[in-house]
Amino acid sequence: MVWFQAIRYPNGKPNVNAIIILADIVYWYRPTEIRDEITGQVVGRRKKFRDDLLQRSYGQISELFGLTKKQVVTAVNALEQMGVIKRNFRNMRINGQFVSNVLYLELIPQRLLEITYPGDGMELPVSTYKETGIPLKKGRHSAYKDRGGTVEGTTNTKITTEIETENYSNLIYPVEEKKQEADEIDRMAIYTQIIKENIDYDILIADCSIGEKEYIDEVVELITEVVAIERKTIRIAGIDLPYQLVKSKMLKLNDSHIRYVLECLNKNTTKVRNIKQYILTSLYNAPNTISNYYRAEVNHDLYGGVQ
């Protein structure tokens, strides 16, 4: 409830969007306790996410809380200006594939403490330090150590991930045979988020009719399948093209290209035997044909009736 006094718009009203998003971020950064089944004692703690920072996208937050992308960006910017979080944009290589500008959100515990417990000299009780694993002792920045070590953040946070009993090791990280499957899921999820942001998915869905949402989701899935699954070539219009070329074009598509492809689909009256290849070809050619298409539409509207 203190956040409603501390996190406000310039006009003095509580920034509810920022408060909701911060609450979610704090939840994910709070470590999970591992307890002994017999004694009930805490034997260790583990992170709720795999990387050193929490990976999120504006689109993901938007879908989670029913906000527009603009509302999410505004709220995250407000939290960063307050100093309670910090945005990190990283370039990643997943299974040999390069993904740029992946958003990570870093929580700043000391600033969070100041916002949550305002007042001169106010401190948390000792028992709270033990339960949350967030001491006030200042520490220098270091990346997460090897699995099973401890972590020190840039802003006075120390989260213990060490497990003293080997029986609990399988609870902290997935077994090796599941690692590849997890990487595949992560790659698909990251590309889905990137594609949705590229095409302004939320705005696109808001503008379309109820029936078109299904088509847009299918288009997003198709683009994700193309860019996330690495191969030597991809067949477009009966021609095998280099994977990297097709991937590059697909990642440059925006909302105008998607609207154009949907319009072409709606106007098509011929029978399409392979709809997946038809859409894929339309998406691939969209950047090259969209200008001529709309120019022809304008010419038809202006001069179509002139003899």
Salt bridges, closest charged atoms under 4 A:
GLU33 OE1 - ARG35 NH2 2.80
ASP52 OD1 - ARG90 NH1 2.90
GLU63 OE2 - LYS196 NZ 2.83
GLU80 OE1 - ARG87 NE 2.83
GLU114 OE1 - ARG111 NH1 3.18
ASP183 OD1 - ARG50 NH2 3.67
ASP183 OD2 - LYS179 NZ 3.29
GLU184 OE1 - ARG187 NH2 2.50
ASP186 OD2 - ARG50 NH2 2.19
ASP200 OD1 - LYS69 NZ 3.94
ASP207 OD2 - ARG259 NH2 3.01
ASP217 OD2 - LYS213 NZ 2.83
GLU225 OE2 - LYS276 NZ 2.84
ASP240 OD2 - ARG235 NH2 3.22
ASP255 OD2 - ARG259 NE 3.73
GLU263 OE2 - LYS267 NZ 3.30
GLU297 OE1 - LYS267 NZ 2.98
ASP301 OD1 - HIS300 ND1 3.70
